[in-house]
Amino acid sequence: MQHMSDKEMVNDILSQMKSSLTTYSTSITETSNQQLRQTLQQIRNSDEQFQYQLYQLAETKGFYKPATQADVKDIQQVRSAVSS
């Protein structure tokens, strides 16, 4: 049996967290029970904090390389396309 490397484990967890956060957001918008909604929001907020901390660790260790920053021209093009 082959074991996952630290990098693979971190990236797998980040991927799972992304999926979970999407599910929480969908569930929150579809829930009419206020108490359940607040509980889901608290869980989502906690998971977002964990995801960001894990992302920072991954970036520090070189496991994750963020995309390059968009330049001002690209940002303006997207804004124009979205506002049209």
C-alpha distance (Angstrom), angle and dihedral (degrees) to the residues before:
residue distance angle dihedral
M1 . . .
Q2 3.79 . .
H3 3.79 118.0 .
M4 3.77 123.7 -138.8
S5 3.79 117.4 -112.5
D6 3.80 119.8 -121.8
K7 3.79 88.8 -104.6
E8 3.81 92.5 52.5
M9 3.80 91.8 47.9
V10 3.81 93.5 49.2
N11 3.80 92.7 46.9
D12 3.81 90.6 46.7
I13 3.80 91.5 51.7
L14 3.82 91.3 46.8
S15 3.80 89.5 51.6
Q16 3.81 91.9 48.9
M17 3.81 90.9 47.8
K18 3.80 90.7 52.4
S19 3.78 90.2 53.2
S20 3.82 92.5 46.4
L21 3.80 92.5 49.6
T22 3.80 90.0 52.4
T23 3.80 90.1 50.6
Y24 3.81 92.0 48.9
S25 3.81 91.3 50.8
T26 3.79 91.5 50.8
S27 3.81 92.4 46.5
I28 3.81 92.3 48.5
T29 3.80 92.7 53.3
E30 3.81 91.4 47.9
T31 3.82 97.6 46.7
S32 3.78 120.1 96.3
N33 3.82 95.9 179.0
Q34 3.82 104.0 96.0
Q35 3.80 95.5 -154.2
L36 3.82 92.5 51.2
R37 3.81 89.9 45.0
Q38 3.82 91.7 53.7
T39 3.80 91.5 47.1
L40 3.80 91.7 51.4
Q41 3.81 90.4 47.6
Q42 3.81 91.0 52.3
I43 3.80 91.6 49.5
R44 3.80 90.8 47.0
N45 3.81 92.2 49.5
S46 3.80 91.4 49.6
D47 3.81 91.5 48.2
E48 3.81 90.8 48.8
Q49 3.80 89.9 54.7
F50 3.80 91.5 48.3
Q51 3.81 91.5 47.2
Y52 3.80 91.7 51.8
Q53 3.81 92.6 48.2
L54 3.80 90.6 49.6
Y55 3.81 90.4 47.1
Q56 3.82 89.8 52.8
L57 3.81 90.4 50.6
A58 3.81 91.3 48.0
E59 3.78 91.9 49.8
T60 3.82 92.2 47.7
K61 3.80 91.5 51.5
G62 3.81 92.0 46.0
F63 3.82 92.7 -113.6
Y64 3.77 92.8 122.2
K65 3.76 128.9 36.6
P66 3.80 115.0 -166.4
A67 3.78 120.8 -137.7
T68 3.76 116.7 -93.3
Q69 3.79 117.0 -90.7
A70 3.80 115.7 -91.4
D71 3.76 113.9 -117.5
V72 3.81 122.7 -121.7
K73 3.82 92.8 -102.8
D74 3.82 92.3 55.8
I75 3.80 91.5 47.8
Q76 3.80 91.3 50.6
Q77 3.82 90.9 49.9
V78 3.80 91.3 53.1
R79 3.82 91.5 47.0
S80 3.80 90.8 51.1
A81 3.80 92.4 48.3
V82 3.81 92.9 48.6
S83 3.81 95.4 46.1
S84 3.81 94.4 48.2
